[in-house]
Amino acid sequence: MRPPESLSTRVRRKLGSSHYLRDVLLQASGNSAAQVMGIAAMPLLTRLYAPSDFAALNLFTQLVAGLSILLTLRFEYLVMLPAEQSESDSVLRLTIWMGSVHVLWLTPLLWLLPGQWTWLLSQGAIADWLWLAPISAFAVSLAVGLQQGVQRGGDFRTSAMSEFVGRSVYVACAMVGSLALPSIVGLMASTLANSGAKLVWLMRAGSESARMWLHTNRAPITKSIRRMAVSTSVSNLISLFSGMAPMIFIADRYGANALGQYGLVVSTLYLPSVLLGQAIGQVYYQRACRLHGEGIPFAYLVIATSLNLAKVGVPLYALIALLAPWVYPILFGAEWGSAGELARWLCIAAAAGFLSTPLDRTSLIVGAWWYLSVWHTLRVVLTAACLVTSVVYALPIETSVLLLSLQSALAYGIDWMASWVFATRSRPANPPIVDAKGGHA
């Protein structure tokens, strides 16, 4: 009698380790190329734009992030979840319609609003270009949804190329914009350019997945998907608040220059997590959905993915922490010396996020709709505690940033443990049919 298969053997057999590695490498190649492009351009961008420009860009980016939540209620992140392809098509179609409707009234509103609001006028050039925010937010949401549709069909090559194309256009827009557009509009428009280029590339691919939103079927969206969308939207809004609070605090207590320094560090330190870690996370999400649909706990996949992330993330961020105080002024200019000191402490949070963030959709896969709101609420509480401590003890910015970094690392650690628990206990409600390419039929 043959001995029973272990869980890890079953997972390896179902996934096909070579295919899993191939898809990770495909997605990572595009993301890594985009990352290299962005990093290579930063020394030039930091000389074309001042720290105050990057501070304004951070505020604009947060506005775009908030609007992308409200425009589509985060349905674009749920394209991968339905068991049936027809329902997945309906989720993506709903994303398109919701975003389109909201853009039509929000864009003229933000065109007119600055002239009626004194505070916005005091923010300088950013006020005259706020109307770009709804359009940029819709482009971001649609690019995410369409990319998930492509990944659902197993086309990670197209997905990877879209990342590189988007980042290339982003850099080009920011550089040309510094010469051809007034003030910081080049930086603000680059977000729209990035997502717009990704959209064009994904649709240009002409694959069946990229055209799914044109299908004529009208499958209903199940209650579990709608409930998950509401929960994800609420948790993302809470997350937006916890992300903006330190920025507002730093700008108010330490000045706009300090916020610019902090913003540069965040935009550079988290590039590996956003691009390389995200590549692994995107493939993990597709494979975990598949295993969960077949009734197989995927804790082994969580462990294997985390080990691969640790092999890259731990030495990478240790090296950055060691060299940042010297490298930042050399790469970005002498006026960015404070950014190098802040980067040393933020490496703690960035490393923890690199290990945890690729797994952060595990609760969505298993239908734990309540978890994201609870976790993001915990982050708000921890962030508020750090900011209050900084005020009470009049801490310097380096110490305040260290506290923020430590609380983020703690929150990411809790999130990783929750992902592992969910993966261990997962059971599907309605097992999907899986095609030969690893996608849902």
N, C-alpha and C positions, 0 to 999 in steps of 0.2 A: 504493500500500500504506500502511495506517495505521501510524504509529509505535507500538511497544509501550508499554503503560501503565507508568508508574513505580510503584514500590511504594507511595508515598504516595497516588497516585491510586486504586490498587486498594483500599487501606484505606478511603479516604474513600467510595468507591462501595459497599463492603460494609457499612460502618457507617451511612451516611447521616448527614452532619454535623449536620443540623438535629435529627434524632432524638437523637443523642448529646448535643448541647447541651441539648435539652429535658429529657432524663432527668437530666443533671447539675443543671440549674436546679431541677427538681422536688425532687430529693433534698437539694440544698443549701438550698432554701427552708425545708424542715422542720428540717434540722439547724441552720441559722442562727437560726431562730426559737427553737429550743430553747436555743441558745447565749446569745442575748439574754436569755431568761428566767433562765437560770442566773447570768449575770453581774449582772443587775439585782437578783437576790435576795441575792447575796453580801454586800453592805454590811450588810444586815439580819441575815443569819446570823452574820456575824463579831461582831455585837453581842449576839446571843442566846447564842452559844457562845464559850467561851474557847479560846485557843491549845492548851491541853492536850486539849480535847475534839476538836479537829481532828487532833491527834497520835494520839489513840485511834482516830479514824475511819480514819486512814491504815493503821493496823495491821489493823483490821477489814476494810478494803477489800482489803488484800493477802491476808488469809486467804480471803476470798470468791474472789479471783482464783485462788489455788492450788487451792481445792476445785473450782472450775468446770473446771479441767484434769483433775483426778482423776475427777470424777463421770462425764464423758462422753468423755474422751480426745480432745476437740476435734473430734469427728465433725461437730458443728454447723457448723464452718467449711468443710466439704467438700461441703455440699449442692449447691453450684453446679457442682462438677467433673464428675460423671458425664455421659456422652454420652446415656444413656437416662433418660427421666423416671422409669421404674419403679425404677431403681437409686437415683436421687435420693430418691424416696419412702422407700426402705429405709434410707438413711443417716439421714434425719430421724427415722424410726420407731425406729431403734436408739438415737439420742440420747435420745429420750423414755424408753425402757425402762431404759437404763443409769442415767440420772439419777434416775428414780423409785426403783429398787432401792437405790441408794446413799443417797438421802435418808432412806429408811425406817430404816436402822441408824445413820447418822451423827448425825441429829438427837437421838435420845435419848442417844447417847454424849456429845455436847457439852453436853447438859443436865446430865449427871451429873459430867463431868470436872472442872469448876472446884472442886468441893468436895474433890477428891482430889489437886489439884495446887496447892501453895502459891504457886508463881510466878504462876499465873493469878489467884489470889485477890488478890495484891498489885497487880494492874493495875486494880483498882477496878471500876466498874459494867460495864465491857466483859465481864468474866468471866461475869456472870449472864445475859448475852444472846448468848453465843456460839452457842447453838442456832439462832439466826437465820441463821447463815452457810451451812449446807448448803442450806436452802430458797432463800436469796438467790442462791447460786451456780447452782442448778438453774434458777431463773427467768431468770438472765442467759444461760445456755447455750441454753435453749429459745427465748428471744426472738431470739437471734442466728440460730439454725437456721431458725425460722419466717420471719424477715425475709429470709434468703437465699432461701427458697422463693418468697416473694412477688416478690423482685427477679428471680429466675430467669425468672419469667413476664413480666417487663417492667413490673410494677405498681409503679413508683417513687413514685406519688402516695400510695398506702397506706403504703409504707415511710417516706416523708417525714413523714406525719402522725403515725405511731407515735412518731417521735423527739420531736416537740413535745409530744404527749400524755404520754409518759413523763417528760420533764423537768418539765412542769407539775405532775404528781403528786408528783414528787421534791421540788420546792420546797415544795409545800403540806404534805407530810408532815413535812419538816424544821421548818417554821415552827410548825405545830400541835403537833408533838412536843415542841418546847421548852417549851410551856405545859402540855400534857396528859400527857406521859410523863416518867418519872423520868430524871434525869441526861442522858446523851447518846443515849438510845434513839431519839429522833427522828431523829438523824443516821444511826444504824445501820440503822433500818428504812426509810429513804428509798431505799436501794439496791434493796431488795425491791419497794418501791412503784413505782419507776421501771420495772423490768423487768415487773412484773405488769401495769401499765397498758399497756405496749407489747404484751404478749401479748393482752390483751383486745381492743385495737384491731385488731391483725392478724387475729385470729380473727373479730371482729365484721364485718370487711370482706366476709366471705362469698365471696371469690373462690375459684376452683378451686385456685390455688396455696396459699392459706391453709388449705385443707382437705385437702391432699395426704396428710397423715399418716393420714387415715381410710381411704385406699384399701385395697382387699383384696389387691392384688398383692403378691407376696413375691419380688421379684427378688434374686438374690444380690449381695453387695457384693464387688467385684473385689479382688484382692490388692493392686493399686496403691493403691486408696483406703485399705485397711486399713494398709498400710505408711506411707502419708502421714499417717494419723491418729496412729500411734505416734511418727513423727518430729516432728510438730507438737506433740504433748504433751510430749515430752522437751525440745524447744527452748523451749516456753513455761515449763516448770518452771525451766530454766536462766535464762530471762529474769526470772522471778519472783525468783530469788535475786539477780540483779544489780540488780534494782529495790529489794529490801528491804535489801541490804547498806549503801547510803548512809544509809538512814533509821535503821537500827540504830546505825551509826557516829555519826551526828549526835546522836542521842538520848543515846548513851553519853558522847560527848566534849564536846558543847556544851550538853546539857540538853534537857528536854522542850519548853521554850518555843521553842528553836531549831528543833526538829523540827516544831512547829506552824507556825512561820514558813515553813519549807521546804515543808511540805505544802500550805499555802495557795498558794504560788507555783506549785507543780507543778499543782495543781488548776485554777488560773486560766490560766496560760500555755499549757497544752496543750489548752485548750478549742477554739481554732480548729482544731488538728490533729485532735482527737477528733471534732469535729462537722462543720466545714466541709471539712477535708481528707478526712475519712472519707467524706463524700458523694461527692466526686470519685472516691475510691478504690473505692467500691462500684459505681459505674457503669463504671469502668475494668475492674474484675474481671469483670463480666458480659460486656463487649465483648471483652476479651482472651481469655476462655474461648471465645467464639464464633469469633474469628479463628484461634486455635490449633486449634480443632476442624476448621476448613476448610483447614488447612495453610498459613496465611499468617503469616509472621513479623510481629510487632506492635511492632517497635522504634519505628516512627513514632508509634504510640499512646503509648508511653512518653515520647518527646520532647514531643509535643503536650500531654500531661497535665502534664508537669513545667513547661513554659513557663506554662501557666495557673496552676499552683500558685505559681510564682515571682512572677507579677504581683501576687498577693495577699499572699503570705507575706513577701517581702523588705521591702516598705515597712511592712507591719503590725508586724513584730517590730523593725524599726529605730526606729519611733515608740515602741513599748513600752519599748525599752531606754533611750531618751532621757528618757521621762517617768515611768517606774516609781518612782524614789525619791520623787517628789512626789505621785504619784497614789495609791499604795497607802495611805499614812496618811490621805489625805482620804476615800477610798472606804470603807476597812475599819476605820478608827479609829486613833488615835495609837499604840496598842500594837503595831500591825503595821508600824511603820517599818522594821524590819530586813528584812521581806519585800520591800519595794521595792528595797533594795540587792541582795538575792539575785536578784531578778527580772532586774536589768540583766545579770547574767552568765549566767543560765540561758536568756536569749533566744537565745544562740548555738545551744544544743542544740535548743531548741524550733523555731527556724527551719529547721534541718537536718532535724528530724523531720517538719515540715510538708511538706517537699519529697519526702522518701523514704518515709514510712510508707504513703501511699496506694498505693504500688507493691509493698508488701512481700509480696503473695501471688503474685508472678510465678513464684517457684520452685515453688509448688504447681501452677500451671497447666501448667507444662512437665514436671512429674514429677520434679524435682530434690529427692528426698526428703531427701538428706543435707545440703542447704545450710543450712537454718534452724538445725540443731543446731551446725554449724560457726560460723555467724555469732554466735549467742548465746553460744557458748563464748568467742569472741574478745571480746565485750563484758564477760564476767565477768573475763577476764584484764586488760583495760584498766581496768575499775573497781577491781579489787584493787590494781593498780599505783598508781592515784590515792590510794586510801585509805592504803596503806603509806607513800607519799610524805608525805601529810599528817601521819601519826604521827611519822615520822622527823624531819621538819623543824618539827614543832609549829606547823603553819600555822593561821592564823585561819580562821573558817568561810567568809568571803568568798573566800579564795584556794582553799580546798578545793572549794567549789562551782564556781569557775571551772575548775579542773582536771577535775572531773566533767563539766562542760558541754563542754569541748573534746574529751574522749575520746568523748563521745556523738556530737558532730558528726562526728568522724572515722569512727566506726562507721556512722553514717547515710550518709556519703559512699560508703563501701565497698558498702553495701547498694544504693545507687542504681546504682552501676556494675554490680553483679551482675545487677540487674533488667534493665538495658539489654542486657547480654550474653545473658541467657536469652531475652529477647524477640527478639533478632536470630537466634538459632540454633534457635528453637522449631520442632518438627515433631510432629504428633499421631500417637498410636499407632492410634487408632480414630476417624476423623472422625465427629462427631455430625451428626444431622439438625437443622437450625435452622428454626424456624417464622417466619412473616412478621412477628411482633412483636419479633424479636430474641432470643427465648428458645430453649431446647433443646426439641425435640419429644419 
